[in-house]
Amino acid sequence: MDIVITGRHIQIKQKFRDVVESKMNRVTAIAPDAQRVQVVLSHEGNPRMHDTAMRVELTVIAGATVIRAEASSLDEISALDLALDKLTLRLRRARDRRKDHRKNYTPVPVDAGEFVPPSEEEEDIMGAAADANSPAAAVASDLGPGESIEVHVGDTPIVIRRKLHVAEPMSIDEALYEMELIGHDFFLFVNKDTMRPSVVYHRHGWSYGVFEIDTPENIKKAEEAKKA
C-alpha cells in the first residue's frame, strides 16, 4: 500500500513519517485491498485554537471505494491517533456491510420522518418570508453537472454555494453505505423506491434516520391514484 504524506502550512518531520508508517498496519489489517492512503497534516495558526492546532486528514483508496476521516488535537501524533480510530471504525463498517450484502442481509429499518403538508396560512407566511429575504434568487441560474456557484446575498455577509451533483437513485441501505464511506453525518440522495429527495443521517451508535421530502400536490395525486 502506498503512503503519501503531505503538509499544509507545516513542515513534515521524519518522526511523524515514521509514526504514520508504523500505524498503517491497522488499515491493511481491516482493508487488505487498500491501494493507497493519503495523509494530510495541517497547522492552525490561530492562538485561540491552540488545543486543536494540529489537524490530520486520512483518505484510503481501495479500488472504487474511498473512505475518509479527520481529527484535530494539540499535537500531530494525538491527531493522527484520533483520525485513525475514526478511519478504522468506518473501514470495519464498510467491510461488515459488504459481508451483509453477500449474505443477502436485510438491514434494520431506520426511523422515517413523516411529511406533514403545511396549511394555507403557513404557506402564505413562508412565501412572504421567502420574498422578503429572497436568497434563492441569488442562485437561480442554471448549472451543469458538477458546476458550482457562490453568490453574496444583497448587502448581507451571507454567501450561498450551489452545486449540481448528478447521481442515480438508490435505496436507503445504499445511501447509508455511501455516507459511511465518505465519513459524513448525513447523505443526500434520491430514494429509488419513492423517487423522493431524501436525507439519511447518523443519530448515535448504529442508529440512523431518514427524511423524505415531497410536495402537497404530489401527495394529493398519490392519494387520488389510490382511490381510483
N, C-alpha and C positions, 0 to 999 in steps of 0.2 A: 504494500500500500504506500502510495506517495504521500509525503507530509510536506505541505507548503506553509511556511510561517512568514508573515509579513507584519510590519508595524506602521501605525498611523500616528504621526507626531511623537514617535518614540523610537529609540534605537534598540533593536533586539539583542539581548545579551546571550552569550553562549550557554550560560547556566539555564536560562529559560528554554532554549532549544533542546538541551539535554533532558530537562524535566518533561517537556512535551513528548519527545520520542519515547521516553521510558513509560509514559502513561497511556500511549496509544494502543497498547495491547488490550486495554479494556474495550476498545472499539472493535478490533478484529475478533475478539472472543465472542461477541454478540453478532457481528456482521462480517463473517469471513470473506464475503464477496465485495467488501468495500474496496474501491479502487483508489480513492484519493480523499484526503482530509485537508481542509484549508483552515488555518489558524490565524486569526487577525487580532493583534494586540493594539489597543489604543489607550491614550492617556488624556484625561480630562484636566485641563489646566485651571479650572475654577477652584479657588481655595475653599469655597463653601462645600464643595463636593469631594473633600479630601478622603472621606471614608469609602467612597466608591470611585476613586480616581482612575483605577485600572479596569479596563473592560476587555474581555476575551470573547470573541465570536468563533464558533466552530461550525463547519459545514462538512458533512460527509456525503460523498457521491458514490453510489453503488448502482451502476447501470443507469437506468432512467429514474432511479429513486434519489431524492435529495432531502437530507434531514439536517436541520439547523438547531443551534442552541447558543445562548449567550448569557453572560453574567458579569457583574461588576463587584469589586471589592477593594480593600485597602492596598493590596499588593497583587502582582500578576499571578503568583502561584495559587493564592486563595481564589482568585477569579477563575483561573483555569480549572481548579477542582470543582467549583460550583457549576461552571458551564458543562464540565464533563459529566457530572451527576445528572444534569438535565438531559444531556445528549444520550447517555446510556439508557435512561428511562424511556426516551422516545424510540430508541433503536429496539428495545425489548417489546414495546407496544406494537411497532411495525412488524417485527418478527412474529409475535403471537397472533397478530391479525392475519398475516399470510397463512399461518398454520390453521387458523379457524376457517378461512376461506377454502382451504384444501379439504377440510373435514366437513364441508357444507354446513358450517356452523351458522345458526340463526341468531343474530345479535339481539340483546335485550332492548326492547323499545325505549326510546328516550321520551322525556316529557314534551308534549307539544303545546305551544301557546295557541289558544283559541282566538280567532279573529272575531271581533265584535264590530259590526258596521256602525259608523258614527251616525248620530241623529242629524236632522236637517239643521238644527241650531248649531251643533258642533261643527258641521261642515262650513256654515257661514262664518263662524268665528275663526276657524283655521284658514279659510280663504282670505279673510280680511287681514290676518296676520301675515300671510304669505305675500299679499300685495304690498303691505307696509314695508316689509324687510326686503323682499324680492331677491334673495341670494341666488335663487335658481336661474334668474335672468342673466346672471353674470357668467354662467357656464352653459348657456343654451345652445352654443354652437355644436354642430355635428362633429363627431370624432370617428376616425377609422380604427380598426383593430390594433390594439397596442399603443395608440396615441394617447397623450395626456395633455392637460392644460391647467394652469394655475392662474387665478384671477383674484384681484383685490375687490372686495365688495364696497362700492362707494368710497366714503371717506373714513371708513372704519378700519381697524387693524386686522379684520378677518380676511383670511386667504383660503379659498376653496380650490382643492385639487381634484380634478375629474379625470378618470381614465376608463377606457373601454377595454374590457377583457372578454375574449371570446372563449367559451367553454361548452362542452357537450353536457346535456342534462345528466344527472347522476342520482343514485339512491342516497338515502341518509347515511347508510353504512359506508359507502364510498366517500362521502363528504367528510365523515369522521376520520377516515383513514388519511385523506389528504390534509386535514387540519393537523393531525398528529405529525405528519411528515414535515410540514413547514414550521411546526413549533408555535403556532398562534393559538390564542384562546377562542377564536371564532373563525368561521369559514362561510363565505357567501357562495351560494350555488343555486341552480335551478333543479327542483325536485322532479325527476323524470316520471314519478307516479302521478303527480298532480300538475306538473308544468308551472308551478308557482315559484317566484323568487323566494328563497329560504335562507336561513342562517342557522348553522349548528354552533353551539358554544359549550365551553368546558365549565362545569359547575364546581365540583370538588371530587377528588379521587378519580374513580371510574364513572362518575355520574355526568351526563350530558343533557343538554336541552336543545330544542329546535323551535324556531319561529317561522311561520309561513305568512306571506302577505298576499292578499287578494283585494279586489275592488268590490263594492256593493253590487255593481252591475253584473259582474261575473258570478257572484254568489246567487243573485236573483235568477240569472239564466240557468244555473245548475239546478236550482230548486224547481224551476218551471219544467226543465227537461225530465226530472224525476217524476213529476206529476203527469206528464204527457203519456 
